[in-house]
Amino acid sequence: MSTQRTAAVVRNTNETQVRVALNLDGTGSQKLNTGVPFLDHMLDQIARHGLIDLDIEAKGDLHIDAHHTVEDVGITLGQAVAKAIGDKKGIRRYGHAYVPLDEALSRVVIDFSGRPGLEFHVQFTRATIGAFDVDLTREFFQGFVNHALVTLHIDNLRGANAHHQCETVFKAFGRALRMAAELDARAAGTIPSTKGSL
């Protein structure tokens, strides 16, 4: 493998200040401080199961709610992944994962297509997980795909516990992302598309 694929992105708005540094070829180490504890827990799943080193810090208008912070972390993470993945030469491009957690089971499929697209099919069994609004899960992934320029299909196939539903989604996302971003020795230096670009 050549040099590790890293990126650092800072995104500042009137609502949030977000900094993301990552290494796609890492070991899963993480340093997370978004001010939203459940989001930190989910980002930890991405790091550990994607073997991506993540260093994320966010300050947002949490006195209003967590919406802007969660969405903007997704946006900034997407920007950092796009920067780190580069021209996509030699990557596998596609990734998928099924992850269970007790009664819950989720499937995530990703394509580094160069086109943003999200299919999100999760019927959460309750509206909040602790203080976390489950609607923000979709907002996180929508922000991510818009800026990572990936096609992402997320399906929670079953689940009774909303925490388990959400955790299986993030774990499966981490594993699918790892597979898709992985360098394929058999395709070194080539773009995984008949078009010749992604």
Residue frames as qw, qx, qy, qz and C-alpha x, y, z in Angstrom:
[[0.000, 0.887, 0.461, 0.000, 0.00, 0.00, 0.00],
 [0.369, 0.518, -0.041, 0.770, 1.17, 3.49, -0.75],
 [0.045, 0.149, -0.429, 0.890, 0.88, 6.42, 1.63],
 [0.010, 0.469, 0.817, -0.334, -2.08, 6.45, 3.94],
 [0.014, -0.540, -0.482, -0.690, -5.16, 8.31, 2.77],
 [0.260, -0.483, -0.534, 0.644, -5.81, 11.14, 5.18],
 [0.051, 0.609, 0.330, 0.719, -7.76, 14.38, 5.18],
 [0.197, -0.427, -0.527, 0.708, -8.63, 17.25, 7.47],
 [0.013, -0.565, -0.475, -0.674, -11.59, 19.57, 6.93],
 [0.073, -0.330, -0.502, 0.796, -12.85, 22.54, 8.93],
 [0.065, -0.537, -0.607, -0.582, -16.38, 23.81, 8.31],
 [0.110, -0.306, -0.479, 0.815, -17.59, 26.93, 10.10],
 [0.097, -0.580, -0.549, -0.594, -21.07, 28.43, 9.85],
 [0.265, -0.475, 0.190, -0.817, -23.17, 30.71, 12.02],
 [0.843, -0.326, -0.090, -0.417, -24.71, 27.55, 13.52],
 [0.949, -0.266, 0.107, 0.131, -21.76, 25.20, 13.95],
 [0.140, 0.787, -0.599, -0.055, -18.00, 24.90, 13.94],
 [0.978, -0.045, 0.196, -0.063, -16.88, 21.42, 12.90],
 [0.111, 0.710, -0.681, -0.137, -13.41, 19.93, 12.49],
 [0.976, 0.021, 0.191, -0.106, -12.86, 16.44, 11.07],
 [0.129, 0.656, -0.729, -0.150, -9.53, 14.67, 10.59],
 [0.932, -0.011, 0.283, -0.227, -9.44, 11.09, 9.39],
 [0.007, -0.496, 0.825, 0.271, -7.27, 8.29, 8.08],
 [0.848, 0.157, -0.167, -0.477, -9.04, 5.78, 5.84],
 [0.773, 0.248, -0.570, 0.128, -6.17, 3.34, 6.38],
 [0.216, -0.604, 0.507, -0.576, -6.19, 3.55, 10.14],
 [0.262, 0.038, -0.934, 0.240, -6.81, 1.19, 13.03],
 [0.407, -0.611, -0.631, -0.251, -10.13, 2.51, 14.31],
 [0.352, -0.279, -0.441, 0.777, -8.77, 4.94, 16.86],
 [0.044, -0.742, -0.465, -0.481, -11.03, 7.85, 17.66],
 [0.198, -0.246, -0.386, 0.866, -11.24, 11.15, 19.47],
 [0.096, -0.553, -0.642, -0.522, -14.82, 12.42, 19.42],
 [0.124, -0.425, -0.491, 0.750, -16.35, 15.49, 20.99],
 [0.018, 0.420, 0.559, 0.715, -19.48, 16.73, 19.22],
 [0.249, -0.093, 0.339, -0.903, -21.45, 17.78, 22.27],
 [0.810, -0.017, -0.123, -0.573, -24.02, 15.11, 21.36],
 [0.423, -0.430, 0.787, -0.129, -23.11, 11.99, 23.36],
 [0.811, 0.235, 0.518, -0.138, -25.20, 9.54, 21.34],
 [0.621, 0.767, -0.149, -0.059, -23.69, 10.86, 18.10],
 [0.049, -0.714, 0.695, -0.069, -20.21, 10.31, 19.56],
 [0.660, -0.135, 0.720, -0.167, -21.24, 6.73, 20.35],
 [0.799, 0.515, 0.294, -0.100, -22.37, 6.19, 16.75],
 [0.381, 0.845, -0.375, -0.010, -19.26, 7.81, 15.26],
 [0.380, -0.537, 0.748, -0.082, -17.21, 5.44, 17.43],
 [0.816, 0.188, 0.539, -0.094, -18.96, 2.55, 15.62],
 [0.639, 0.766, -0.063, -0.029, -17.88, 3.97, 12.24],
 [0.030, 0.800, -0.595, 0.069, -14.28, 4.29, 13.41],
 [0.527, -0.355, 0.760, -0.134, -14.02, 0.86, 15.00],
 [0.764, 0.270, 0.582, -0.064, -15.87, -1.14, 12.38],
 [0.604, 0.797, 0.013, 0.004, -14.52, 0.84, 9.43],
 [0.778, -0.219, 0.072, 0.585, -10.94, 0.81, 10.75],
 [0.266, 0.741, 0.124, 0.604, -10.94, 4.56, 10.14],
 [0.404, -0.265, -0.397, 0.781, -9.07, 6.85, 12.51],
 [0.051, -0.779, -0.427, -0.457, -11.48, 9.66, 13.37],
 [0.303, -0.272, -0.360, 0.840, -10.81, 12.91, 15.18],
 [0.065, -0.622, -0.518, -0.584, -13.99, 14.98, 15.26],
 [0.177, -0.355, -0.479, 0.783, -14.76, 18.09, 17.25],
 [0.036, -0.573, -0.528, -0.626, -17.93, 20.13, 16.92],
 [0.029, -0.328, -0.478, 0.814, -19.42, 23.14, 18.64],
 [0.071, -0.397, -0.655, -0.639, -23.01, 23.88, 17.70],
 [0.344, -0.295, 0.084, -0.887, -26.20, 25.63, 18.71],
 [0.351, -0.167, -0.918, 0.083, -27.24, 22.84, 21.06],
 [0.134, 0.226, 0.513, -0.817, -29.30, 25.31, 23.08],
 [0.578, 0.202, -0.222, -0.759, -31.75, 25.09, 20.15],
 [0.953, -0.035, 0.245, -0.178, -31.42, 21.37, 19.42],
 [0.592, -0.385, 0.609, 0.361, -28.92, 18.90, 17.98],
 [0.730, 0.597, 0.330, -0.035, -30.14, 19.13, 14.37],
 [0.360, 0.899, -0.251, -0.010, -27.53, 21.51, 12.96],
 [0.317, -0.658, 0.683, 0.007, -24.67, 19.80, 14.78],
 [0.733, 0.019, 0.680, 0.016, -25.57, 16.28, 13.65],
 [0.681, 0.695, 0.230, 0.005, -26.21, 17.34, 10.05],
 [0.218, 0.918, -0.332, 0.011, -23.03, 19.42, 9.83],
 [0.492, -0.488, 0.719, 0.062, -20.89, 16.63, 11.26],
 [0.772, 0.305, 0.556, 0.054, -22.31, 14.41, 8.50],
 [0.488, 0.873, 0.003, 0.009, -21.51, 17.05, 5.89],
 [0.060, -0.853, 0.518, 0.006, -17.95, 17.59, 7.13],
 [0.659, -0.240, 0.711, 0.055, -17.28, 13.86, 7.44],
 [0.750, 0.539, 0.382, 0.045, -18.47, 13.47, 3.85],
 [0.304, 0.926, -0.224, 0.012, -16.13, 16.24, 2.69],
 [0.330, -0.675, 0.659, 0.019, -13.21, 14.60, 4.50],
 [0.767, 0.054, 0.637, 0.055, -13.94, 11.14, 3.04],
 [0.649, 0.740, 0.172, 0.039, -14.17, 12.61, -0.48],
 [0.092, 0.908, -0.409, 0.018, -10.84, 14.40, 0.02],
 [0.499, -0.494, 0.712, 0.000, -9.11, 11.31, 1.44],
 [0.809, 0.238, 0.538, 0.003, -10.41, 8.91, -1.22],
 [0.168, -0.503, 0.483, 0.696, -8.96, 11.12, -3.97],
 [0.411, 0.352, -0.493, -0.681, -9.34, 10.03, -7.59],
 [0.856, -0.025, 0.309, -0.414, -10.63, 6.57, -6.51],
 [0.594, 0.493, -0.624, -0.119, -7.96, 4.69, -8.45],
 [0.373, 0.238, -0.871, 0.213, -7.63, 1.14, -7.21],
 [0.400, -0.115, 0.591, -0.691, -10.51, 1.18, -4.73],
 [0.175, 0.214, 0.961, 0.031, -13.12, -1.56, -4.62],
 [0.209, -0.188, -0.317, -0.906, -15.85, 1.11, -5.09],
 [0.675, -0.377, -0.362, -0.521, -18.71, -1.02, -3.77],
 [0.110, 0.187, -0.834, 0.507, -19.19, -2.14, -0.19],
 [0.662, -0.384, -0.334, -0.550, -21.92, -3.87, 1.75],
 [0.135, 0.170, -0.841, 0.496, -22.51, -5.23, 5.24],
 [0.643, -0.514, -0.431, -0.369, -25.17, -6.91, 7.31],
 [0.164, 0.280, -0.678, 0.660, -24.86, -6.32, 11.06],
 [0.581, -0.546, -0.565, -0.214, -27.04, -7.84, 13.81],
 [0.018, 0.299, -0.593, 0.747, -27.38, -6.69, 17.39],
 [0.328, 0.148, 0.784, -0.506, -29.64, -9.00, 19.36],
 [0.485, 0.528, 0.679, -0.159, -33.06, -8.70, 17.69],
 [0.307, 0.854, -0.029, -0.420, -32.05, -5.94, 15.25],
 [0.684, 0.037, 0.531, 0.498, -30.54, -6.45, 11.80],
 [0.268, 0.863, -0.006, -0.429, -29.46, -3.80, 9.29],
 [0.746, 0.237, 0.398, 0.479, -27.99, -3.82, 5.80],
 [0.046, 0.876, -0.107, -0.468, -25.93, -1.00, 4.30],
 [0.744, 0.302, 0.393, 0.448, -24.68, -0.86, 0.70],
 [0.068, -0.855, 0.093, 0.506, -22.42, 1.93, -0.59],
 [0.724, 0.444, 0.308, 0.429, -21.10, 2.93, -4.00],
 [0.279, -0.587, 0.125, 0.749, -18.40, 5.56, -4.53],
 [0.524, 0.582, 0.584, 0.214, -20.34, 6.54, -7.63],
 [0.251, 0.015, 0.154, 0.956, -19.53, 10.25, -7.74],
 [0.317, -0.440, -0.408, -0.735, -23.28, 10.90, -7.43],
 [0.186, -0.117, 0.658, -0.720, -25.10, 11.67, -4.18],
 [0.630, -0.210, -0.494, -0.562, -28.03, 9.38, -3.46],
 [0.149, -0.180, 0.801, -0.552, -29.63, 8.14, -0.26],
 [0.664, -0.281, -0.535, -0.440, -32.21, 5.41, 0.21],
 [0.030, -0.254, 0.712, -0.654, -32.98, 5.35, 3.93],
 [0.686, -0.288, -0.471, -0.474, -35.47, 2.77, 5.15],
 [0.291, 0.003, -0.777, 0.558, -35.50, 2.67, 8.94],
 [0.495, -0.603, -0.342, -0.524, -38.75, 2.56, 10.89],
 [0.148, 0.275, -0.685, 0.658, -37.59, 3.42, 14.37],
 [0.417, -0.456, -0.786, -0.020, -39.73, 1.98, 17.13],
 [0.282, -0.803, -0.387, 0.356, -39.62, 5.20, 19.12],
 [0.288, 0.927, 0.107, 0.216, -38.95, 8.88, 18.48],
 [0.033, -0.866, 0.436, -0.243, -35.96, 9.37, 20.74],
 [0.853, -0.031, -0.419, 0.309, -32.99, 7.40, 22.03],
 [0.442, -0.382, -0.325, 0.743, -32.35, 9.10, 25.32],
 [0.075, 0.741, 0.139, -0.653, -32.23, 12.75, 24.29],
 [0.138, -0.270, 0.648, 0.698, -31.36, 11.94, 20.66],
 [0.641, 0.465, 0.155, -0.591, -34.06, 12.56, 18.04],
 [0.689, 0.019, 0.681, 0.247, -34.01, 9.53, 15.73],
 [0.540, 0.809, 0.230, -0.027, -34.92, 11.76, 12.74],
 [0.049, -0.894, 0.393, 0.210, -31.39, 13.13, 12.92],
 [0.682, -0.175, 0.661, 0.260, -30.00, 9.77, 11.80],
 [0.609, 0.606, 0.451, 0.242, -31.31, 10.40, 8.29],
 [0.108, 0.993, -0.051, -0.023, -30.06, 14.00, 8.39],
 [0.482, -0.638, 0.536, 0.272, -26.56, 12.78, 9.24],
 [0.633, 0.059, 0.686, 0.352, -26.44, 10.36, 6.32],
 [0.441, 0.823, 0.341, 0.110, -28.05, 12.85, 3.90],
 [0.081, -0.951, 0.257, 0.151, -25.33, 15.35, 4.74],
 [0.574, -0.404, 0.645, 0.301, -22.70, 12.67, 4.30],
 [0.646, 0.339, 0.618, 0.293, -23.84, 11.45, 0.86],
 [0.301, 0.936, 0.178, -0.025, -24.30, 14.99, -0.47],
 [0.032, -0.922, 0.378, 0.074, -20.64, 15.75, 0.15],
 [0.547, -0.346, 0.736, 0.200, -18.92, 12.36, -0.11],
 [0.541, 0.446, -0.396, -0.593, -20.73, 11.93, -3.45],
 [0.035, -0.104, 0.994, 0.006, -21.73, 8.35, -2.77],
 [0.663, -0.214, -0.408, -0.589, -24.85, 6.29, -3.32],
 [0.033, -0.196, 0.834, -0.514, -25.96, 4.84, 0.00],
 [0.662, -0.292, -0.491, -0.486, -28.73, 2.32, 0.70],
 [0.060, -0.223, 0.759, -0.608, -29.62, 1.82, 4.35],
 [0.684, -0.271, -0.458, -0.499, -32.21, -0.76, 5.41],
 [0.299, -0.269, 0.760, -0.510, -33.11, -1.80, 8.93],
 [0.435, -0.029, -0.814, -0.383, -34.54, -5.23, 8.22],
 [0.628, -0.556, -0.526, -0.144, -35.91, -5.80, 11.72],
 [0.318, 0.151, -0.520, 0.779, -35.61, -4.50, 15.23],
 [0.399, -0.720, -0.560, -0.099, -37.65, -3.73, 18.34],
 [0.495, -0.684, -0.134, 0.518, -35.14, -1.60, 20.26],
 [0.359, 0.931, 0.048, 0.053, -34.42, 1.78, 18.66],
 [0.290, -0.800, 0.500, 0.162, -30.90, 1.93, 20.11],
 [0.662, -0.102, 0.703, 0.239, -30.15, -1.46, 18.55],
 [0.600, 0.697, 0.380, 0.096, -31.69, -0.37, 15.24],
 [0.157, 0.973, -0.167, -0.018, -29.53, 2.74, 15.07],
 [0.438, -0.652, 0.597, 0.164, -26.36, 1.01, 16.24],
 [0.738, 0.137, 0.621, 0.227, -26.65, -1.74, 13.62],
 [0.491, 0.849, 0.178, 0.085, -27.03, 0.93, 10.94],
 [0.026, -0.932, 0.360, 0.023, -23.85, 2.74, 11.99],
 [0.608, -0.397, 0.669, 0.161, -21.85, -0.47, 12.43],
 [0.726, 0.394, 0.532, 0.185, -22.95, -1.72, 9.01],
 [0.327, 0.945, -0.007, 0.024, -22.13, 1.68, 7.50],
 [0.287, -0.790, 0.525, 0.131, -18.61, 1.52, 8.92],
 [0.661, -0.130, 0.713, 0.196, -18.04, -1.98, 7.55],
 [0.628, 0.649, 0.411, 0.124, -19.50, -1.16, 4.12],
 [0.132, 0.974, -0.175, -0.053, -17.42, 2.02, 3.92],
 [0.471, -0.587, 0.630, 0.193, -14.29, 0.06, 4.81],
 [0.709, 0.186, 0.648, 0.206, -14.98, -2.48, 2.05],
 [0.496, 0.819, 0.276, 0.089, -15.73, 0.13, -0.62],
 [0.015, 0.962, -0.270, -0.027, -12.74, 2.34, 0.19],
 [0.761, -0.385, 0.473, 0.222, -10.33, -0.59, 0.42],
 [0.244, 0.677, -0.557, -0.414, -7.54, -0.73, -2.13],
 [0.947, 0.163, 0.247, -0.123, -7.80, -3.75, -4.43],
 [0.414, -0.532, 0.601, 0.430, -4.36, -5.13, -5.33],
 [0.543, 0.268, 0.728, 0.322, -5.78, -6.70, -8.50],
 [0.285, 0.830, 0.415, 0.241, -7.05, -3.32, -9.71],
 [0.462, -0.569, -0.027, 0.680, -4.13, -1.12, -8.69],
 [0.171, -0.318, 0.299, 0.883, -4.08, 2.22, -10.45],
 [0.045, -0.298, -0.725, -0.619, -7.33, 1.70, -12.33],
 [0.392, -0.029, 0.193, -0.899, -10.65, 3.50, -12.00],
 [0.214, 0.165, 0.957, -0.106, -13.42, 0.99, -11.15],
 [0.475, 0.618, 0.336, -0.528, -15.77, 2.20, -13.88],
 [0.637, 0.353, 0.549, 0.410, -16.20, 1.55, -17.59],
 [0.190, 0.964, 0.175, 0.067, -16.51, 5.33, -17.99],
 [0.668, 0.319, -0.202, 0.642, -12.92, 5.75, -16.83],
 [0.052, 0.313, -0.341, 0.885, -13.84, 8.26, -14.13],
 [0.369, -0.574, -0.725, 0.091, -16.01, 8.46, -11.03]]
